[in-house]
């Protein structure tokens, strides 16, 4: 096959066959196609698109380009979860113990990504001693014994996506539905769970800015999953404002513990219960339902809430931390977590209703404070972050503190204050508050 001919074929809007797509993915991964030609191909896809079948073939070729996880040693139906990203997203820390406490195995392999705040791995590593590089045998053994384990990615999952995503990032070809959906789903297919629950976020703190675009992405990803023989549910959730009150690594663990103890912020709890409910449905624990309906989701949410109310999810979190070498005293007494040197108030300069304008600016504040990572290998400060005392729609008086910045120095603290001030406006008009979960797609 000649790559230049395939490139022209796509440029002219024709469909590529499975073999042609497979050739492109494999040859590029092996270094047989130069970046300049692949860039032109990606731009052709960006403008001409790919149909469902092409998108599935692209996803499968990328999923098969490296290792796939072997979860056969784990008993039970394995359900994976993925979020398209957000600010203050600590849902995995809450959902994992809920599911494990119900006997649904949670086998989570996470990458150490770039971003405003750390990923789940970084958040857990803010617990002294917590080991995220446990060997595979211990990972499997922990899941079979206590129902949950989490580790950093040791296997080379979907290397084709890694290489293509890096090229898309610098060639203006990220924002294409087929390319985004296949990129995310290739990693999920390689992770090999029986079912996948996707949290597709929309809004100012998310990758997709509107509900409509998030729904299109959710549909594209559930189509791929179905065509690849997996059960997939996607929830479309609001990320116009950070999720919960805390943004930052150990601050988010502290908030997750609060939720597990039944002291949750309403919207964060609703998103967690909805995702957990959908995962319980996918696991088959609710019964033999063919489709997810509002009623079925409510049943799943009730079951998840029950595990918080009866204390089992909290107990499971302690067990999980202990099994991976973490200091459980920090969980039972979160006051012992390392604290930032400074606690700086963000004060209202006017009176009115707080309105979230740009959630990503709260993430940027945390990045300034040293709680996120700009380059792979950067170290992360576990103790810095933002505490939002109020949320959109709350009334604020002049001089009232509506957020705290936890900083290790004045300069980063001042920058973070400016970011949080810009993230919110104070308006005379009560803002419309969207429901935390907009829809689900199966
Ligand atoms: N996240 C991914 O993993 N891939 C994309 O293309 C976009 C977001």
Boltz pocket constraint, residues with backbone or C-beta under 6 A from the ligand:
constraints:
  - pocket:
      binder: B
      contacts: [[A, 84], [A, 165], [A, 174], [A, 179], [A, 180], [A, 181], [A, 183], [A, 184], [A, 207]]
      max_distance: 6.0
